[in-house]
Amino acid sequence: MAARTMARFHREPTEHTTWCTRDHRCGIAEHRSADLIADAIGGRTVITRVRAGDTEYLEVRARIPLHHTETGARWQLATTLRLMRELLTAVAIRRGVLHGRTERPAIRRRAA
């Protein structure tokens, strides 16, 4: 019977950033900042800065209490989606922010 060997994975270490937490939140392939938390009227938003490879991005998580009626909850969901689109348009979709993606021909294209 031949001896079994286990494969060993090797990866190049990624340097910590000046803003990362340098703890268990930093994974093998990414670095994460401490959470920034905003509480308001029963809801909570958590924002985290993340670097994965050579790309940095912002991660947003929100917990919003929904209305007890279906109509009220659906209105909240629709409003949240609309406001998130506005937020992305105002913050992320600007010339020069998304490197290599300055051309956006699909924006002016009409559905067939």
C-alpha positions, -999 to 999 in steps of 0.1 A, spaced: 0 0 0 14 34 -10 15 63 14 -10 91 8 1 127 7 -21 157 11 -20 185 -15 -8 217 -1 -22 250 -13 1 279 -16 -10 315 -21 9 347 -21 2 367 10 -18 399 6 -6 429 26 -30 444 51 -43 478 43 -42 508 67 -79 506 73 -85 468 76 -92 452 110 -63 428 108 -83 401 126 -107 373 117 -127 395 94 -98 395 69 -100 363 49 -77 345 26 -86 367 -4 -100 398 11 -95 425 37 -124 441 56 -127 472 77 -145 474 110 -183 478 105 -198 513 105 -232 511 121 -261 535 118 -292 528 139 -325 546 133 -361 540 145 -358 502 149 -337 497 118 -300 493 113 -275 498 85 -240 483 85 -214 495 60 -181 477 55 -151 486 33 -137 456 15 -107 449 -7 -108 417 -28 -76 413 -49 -70 447 -64 -106 459 -62 -122 479 -34 -159 481 -28 -184 490 -2 -207 464 13 -241 476 27 -264 456 48 -297 469 61 -323 456 85 -356 475 81 -387 465 101 -416 459 77 -451 471 81 -476 446 95 -498 447 64 -488 432 30 -496 465 12 -474 485 36 -446 460 34 -447 460 -4 -446 498 -5 -415 497 18 -398 472 -4 -405 491 -36 -394 524 -20 -362 508 -7 -354 494 -42 -360 528 -58 -339 546 -33 -311 520 -36 -311 526 -74 -308 564 -68 -280 558 -43 -261 536 -68 -266 562 -95 -254 590 -73 -224 571 -58 -212 542 -79 -221 549 -115 -200 580 -123 -173 584 -149 -140 573 -135 -153 555 -104 -157 521 -121 -122 517 -137 -124 503 -172 -162 507 -174 -166 543 -184 -186 534 -216 -221 524 -208 -239 520 -241 -268 499 -227 -281 530 -208 -293 547 -240 -304 514 -257 -341 509 -259 -358 475 -254 -369 458 -286 
